[in-house]
Amino acid sequence: MTQRITLKIYGLVQMVMFRDFIQRKARKLGLVGRVKNEDDGTVRVVAEGEKDNLEKLISLCYNGPILSKVDKIDVDWQEPNGEFDEFEIKY
């Protein structure tokens, strides 16, 4: 069943290759969406795909790349709207 999540990731998540990490993992899981650095120092992820794969992505976000340190993640589950064709980094 296709779902959509919006994640707000807090901690040491900018300037540590976090967006690249998320993009590679999301694509490997067959997800579409985007990842973006926010002005408040967090990273926002919007992803659509199978619920199991979205749950895997959430788990991967807690680990992150080696230099990152995730303090917490806000997770918002939503209905998918099909706006994405691939998973991209938003600059």
C-alpha positions in Angstrom: 0.0 0.0 0.0 1.5 3.3 -1.1 1.9 6.0 1.6 3.5 9.4 2.1 5.7 10.6 4.9 7.1 13.9 5.9 10.1 13.8 8.2 11.7 16.6 10.1 15.1 15.4 11.3 16.8 17.2 14.2 20.5 17.1 15.3 23.8 17.3 13.5 22.3 16.7 10.1 23.6 19.5 7.9 27.1 19.6 6.4 27.6 15.8 7.0 26.3 14.4 3.6 22.9 13.7 5.1 20.9 14.6 2.0 23.1 12.5 -0.2 22.8 9.6 2.2 19.0 9.8 2.3 18.7 10.1 -1.5 20.8 7.0 -2.1 18.9 5.0 0.5 15.5 6.2 -0.7 16.3 5.3 -4.4 17.5 1.9 -3.3 14.2 1.3 -1.5 12.2 2.4 -4.6 10.9 5.6 -3.0 10.2 8.9 -4.7 10.3 12.4 -3.1 12.8 14.9 -2.0 15.2 15.9 0.8 16.1 19.5 1.7 18.1 21.4 4.3 15.9 23.8 6.3 17.0 27.2 7.6 16.5 26.1 11.2 19.3 23.4 10.9 17.0 20.5 10.3 16.5 18.3 7.3 13.1 17.7 5.8 12.2 14.6 3.8 9.1 14.0 1.8 8.8 10.5 0.5 6.2 8.3 -1.2 6.2 4.5 -1.7 5.3 1.2 0.0 4.7 1.5 3.7 7.4 -1.1 4.6 10.0 0.8 2.6 9.1 4.1 4.2 9.5 2.5 7.6 12.9 1.2 6.6 13.8 4.8 5.5 12.8 6.1 8.9 15.1 3.6 10.6 17.9 4.5 8.3 17.5 8.2 9.1 18.1 7.5 12.7 21.5 6.1 11.8 22.4 8.5 9.1 25.9 8.9 7.6 28.9 8.4 9.9 29.4 12.1 10.8 25.8 12.8 11.6 24.0 12.6 15.0 20.2 12.5 14.9 18.5 13.7 18.1 14.9 13.2 17.0 12.6 12.7 14.0 9.1 14.1 13.7 7.1 11.7 11.4 3.9 12.7 9.7 2.0 10.0 7.7 -0.2 11.2 4.9 -2.0 10.0 1.8 0.2 10.0 -1.3 -0.5 12.6 -4.1 1.8 11.3 -6.8 3.7 14.6 -7.3 7.2 12.9 -7.6 8.8 10.9 -10.4 12.1 10.3 -8.6 13.9 11.0 -5.4 15.8 14.3 -5.5 17.9 16.6 -3.4 16.3 20.1 -3.2 18.8 22.9 -3.0 
